[in-house]
């Protein structure tokens, strides 16, 4: 009888752990290789910027040398990408932004002694800068001039794994001004540093600009819209939120209760109950949310999980009212606002041309 193919024979004892270990090592090596290539590229661009800057200072060259350099590099190294006039200008700007950091040995001419690092530059480290892709740096230099704010986005991009597109979206929506702004009782109900971590996880306001709802709308319409755009909703909530259920059913004392949205946060290691409210915050919302958190703690929470956190989303939360309401509540709860893209008013809608009218007008222009 011929031998069975290796794929059909049962694996030896411990084989699964061997396979998992090798896969993990391969992936870790791939990540290290990618990070190493990125770091070398960032160092190269910084060094090129340094060289151009120094030659401009020594030779009195103006900005006109950069277009010629880009053209000649393209002719001499046609297979190399990334040396357009625009990108070389970015390299020069990149060097000038971070010139006073200790970058270590560079394959360029030695520079004079570096003066004491100003406070603004001291916000950055070489390790932080080398960890980000060049495209991220290009956007950050162009759009975030304040160094403290730029550092915030750098760290957030690394922590959350933001792509260049997501980073741009976060900058455009001023994410740094919204994180950690929710009214809450976390400092009273959770130990440090957990309370700080939960606080920084929540935002105020949340921007649901992917929804278009007309007044008056019902809370169920808001909920339906968020579920229809679940990927965008999760992106706005932030990294770590895993969707558990909508209108999550709780059977308590022969009565039925339904949580609007239930999530589990992978980093906080806790359930997050979200209730959607139209209009202003009302103190009674805190009591209902505390009830939901208690039930989830009793019925769903694993012994290793952290206490369930509640998040009440309102259109116009009164911060003072919310803080008073939450002060006497035992469960950790936050209150934030949300903003929507409003539908066009009906009178304005009727004044706009229809698709058919536009097509008719365009058709009349054809020869």
N, C-alpha and C positions, 0 to 999 in steps of 0.2 A: 504494500500500500504506500502510495506516495505521501510525502510529508505535507501537512496542511500549510498553507501560506501563513506567514508570520502574523498577518492581520486577523487571522481566524483563531489562532491559538490563544488561550487565556494568558494574560500577562502575569509575570511572576509577582510574588508578594513585594509590596513597596514600590512597584513600577509607577503607580499613579503619582506618588510624591516625587519620584525622580523626574518624570515628565514635567510636572508643575514647576520644579526647581529650575530645570533647564530653560523652560519658557520664560520664567521670571528673569533669569540671568540675561537671556537674549534681549528682552525688552529693556532691561536696565542699561545694557551696553548700547542699545540703539539710542536711548534717551541721552546717555552720556556723550555719544558721538555727535548727536545733533547739537547739544549744548556746547560742545567743544568747537564745532564748526562755527556756530553763531558767535561765540566769544572771540574767535580769531578774526572773524569778519568785522566785528565791532572794533577790535584793536587796530585792524588794518585801516579802517575808515578814520579812526581818531588820529592815527599816525600820519595819514595822507593830509588830513586837515592841519595837523601840526606843521608838517613840512611846508605846505603852501603859505600858512600864516607867517612862519619864520622868514621865508624867502621874500614875501611881500614887505616884511619889516626891514630886512637887510638890503634888498635891491630897490625898494620903493615901487614895486609893481602895483598896479591897480587891479580892479576886478576884471579888466579886459583879458587877463591871462587865462582865466578859467574857460571861456569858450574855445580858445585855441588848444588848451590842454585836453579838453574833452574830445575835440576833433582828432588830435594827434593820437590819443590813446585808442580811439576807435579804429584808426588806420593801422596802428602798430599791434594792437591786441584785439582784432575783430571778434574773436571767440569769447572775450570776457564781457559780461554784462555789469551794469551798475555804475558806469562811469560817464553818464550823461552830464551835461552842463548843470542841470538842476541838482543832480545827486552830488556832484562835486561841491557845489555851493553848500549843500547840507552837511557835507563832511567838514568843511571849514567852520560852519556855524556850530557843529557838534563839538569840535575841538575847543572853540572859544567858550562854549557853555561849560565844559568840564575840564578846562585846561589845568586847573590847580589841584586836581586829584592826583594821588600817587598811583600811577598806572603800572609801575614796575618797568623792567627793561623794554625798550622799544627799538625796532629796527630802523631808527632814524637818527639824525645828528643829535648830539647831546644839547640840552637846553640849560640856560642859566639857572641858578638856585631859585626855587619856587618860594614866593613870599607866603606869609601865614594865610591859611585858608579862611576866607570870609564865612560868616555864619550861614549865608544862603547856600553856598556851595557845600558846606559841611553836612547839609541834609542828605547828600548822596554818598554812596559808596561805589567803588569799582565793581564789587560783586553784584550789586543791584543793577547797575547799568549793563554789565555783560550778560545778565540773565534774560534781558529783553531783546526781541528781534529788532532789526534795523527799521522796519516799517513802523513799529510802535514809537521808536525814538523820533522819527521824522514827523509823525502826527503830534507827539507831545511837544516838541520844540515849536511847531507852528501854532498850536492851539492853546497851550497852557504855559503862560509866561511866568506866573508865580511859582517859585521853586518849591515851596511847601505843598502847594496843591499838586504840582507835577509829581512830587514824591508819593503823594497819596495814590495817584492813579497808577504809578509804577508798581507799588506794592499790591494794590488791588488787582491789577492785571496778572501779576504772578500768582497771587493767592487763588484767584478764581479762574485762571486759565483763559482770560479774555483774548479773543482774536482781535485783529486790527479793526475789523468792522464793529465788533461789540465795544471795543475801547472808544471808538469814535462816537458811538451812540451814547455811551455813558458820559463822555465829555459834553456832548451837546445837550444832555438832559441834566447837567450839573449834579452828577451822582454824589460828589464829595460834599455837597451842601445838604443832601437828603438823608444820608446814612446816619443812624444814631439819633435822629430827631424826633422819634415817636414819643408821645407822652406815655409814661409807664410807671409801674411800681416795682420794677425789677430790682432796683437797689435795696428795696425793703424786703423783698420776698425771696431773693436768690443770693447765695454767697458769692463773693468775689473769687476768681475772675469771671465766673459763669455769668453774673449779672451784666458785666461790661460786654461780654461776647454776645449775649442775647440782644442787648441794646444796640450794638453796632450792626447786628444782622437786619434789623428793621429800618424802614425808611419813613420819611414824611416830607412831601407827599409821594404816593405811588402814581406813576404816569401810565394810564391805560389809553394812550393815544392811538392804539390800534382798534379802538371801539368807537362807534358813532351812534349815540343814542339821543333821541329827541325828548325834551321835557313835555309832559311828565312821563317818566319811565318807571317800571316796577323793579324791585330788587331782583326778582327772578330773571328779568331780561338782562340785567347786569351779569348775573351768575352764568346765564346761558352764553352770553357773549365771551366771557372769560374762558369758558370751557371750549368754545369753538376756536379760540386762539390760545390753546393751552401752552404751546411752546413759547409764545411771546409772553404769556402771563408768568411762566416759570422763570423766564429770563429777567423779567422785571422784579420778581420776588428775590432773585439772587441765587447763587450757587448753594446747593445742599438741600433744596426743597424737593421732596419726592411726593407726588400726588397719591393720596390714598382713596379719597372718594368725595363725591358730590351728594348733597342731601343725605349725609351718612346717618343711617337709622340707629337710634338708641331706644331700647325697650326698658323703661324704668317704671316700676310699680304699676304695671298693666297700662301704662301710657306710652304713647309714641312721641319721640322727639327726633328732630332732624337737624344735624349740623350743616350749615351752608357748604363749607369746604373743609376737608380734613387733609393735612399734610404730615409727613414725618421729615424732620430735618436731620440729615445724615451727619453733619458736623456737631450740632448741638446735642444729638442723640436724644431727641424728644419729639413728641407729637406737637403739632401746631394747629390750633383750631382757628379758623377765620370766619368771621361773621360779616356779611355785607349789609350796610345800612344806607338808605337814601336820606339825604337831608342832614340835619345837625345831630351831634352826639347827644344822647340822653342818659342820665345817670343810671336808669334801670337796665341799660345795656350791659353794664359791668356785672350786675348780679346774675343775669342770664348766662354771660360768658363764664363766670366763676362756676356756675352749675355744670356747664358743659365740660370744663376742664376737670372738675372733680370726677365726673362720670368716666371720662376717657382715662384718667389716672387709675380708676378702680377696675375698668373692664378691659382696657387695651394695653396699658403701660406695662412693660416688662420690668422685672426687678432691677435690671442694669440701666434702664432708661432714666433720664433726668425728668423733673416735673414738667407736665404739659404746659405749654405757653399759649395764651390766647391773644389774638389780634383782631381788633374791631376796626373795620374800615368804614369811614363816614365821608360824606361830601364836605361838611364844614364842622370839624370837631372844635369845640371850645376848649382850649388847652387847660385853662384854670378849672373849668367844670370837670374835665376828665381827670385831672390830678386829684381833686377832692373825692371824686367817685371811686377812684382806684385805691385811695389811701387805706380805706377800711376793708378792702377785699384781700382775702388770704392767698388767692391764686395769682401767679405772675401774668399780668395782662398789659398789652400795649394798645394805644389808640392812635391811628394815623388817618390822614385824609387821602383821597384819590382824585385824580383829574382826568376828564374825558375829552375826546374830540367831539365837539357839539355838531349835530346835524344842522344843515342850513335852514333858516326860518322858511316857513311855507311861502310867504310873499316874495322872498328872494328866489326860491326855487322856481316859481312861476315866471320870473323875469329872465331866467337863463334859457338859452336855446337848447332844444332837445338834440339827441344824436342824429335823428332824421333830418332836422333843420340844418345842422352843420354839414352833413353829407350832401344835402341838396345844394347848399351854397357853394361847397367845394366843386360839385359837379358842374355848376354853372360857370366855373372859371376855366374848365378844360377847353382846349382849342377844338 
